[in-house]
Amino acid sequence: MKTETRLNSLLEFCTRNGRVCPHPLAWEGLWKILIGRKQQVACRVPPRPLILAAWWDSSNREKQARLEQHIRWAYRHQIFEKVDRYIRSLTEDNWYHLQN
């Protein structure tokens, strides 16, 4: 599968079943992957995940948008495969879902 197609597939996966974003501890794991790559290629760091105090002050849409930024950053900085594997390895319990 082409990488761009995989990018779109992962973005769709992240909203399937009412998913919003990973819960804070799981999102922190993703962040560590991104920071590790940033240190290797000396590039600008993506924005921080919306965890800790930001968790309570951000909407579901803002959380989804930030997660998408992280995924697209990984795509641009050649760590998409690692991020894709990490995100798809999360159990459903590791995800924050839209409230019904």
Helices and strands as residue ranges (DSSP letters): H 3-13, G 16-18, E 19-22, H 24-41, H 53-57, H 60-76, H 80-89, G 92-94, E 95-97
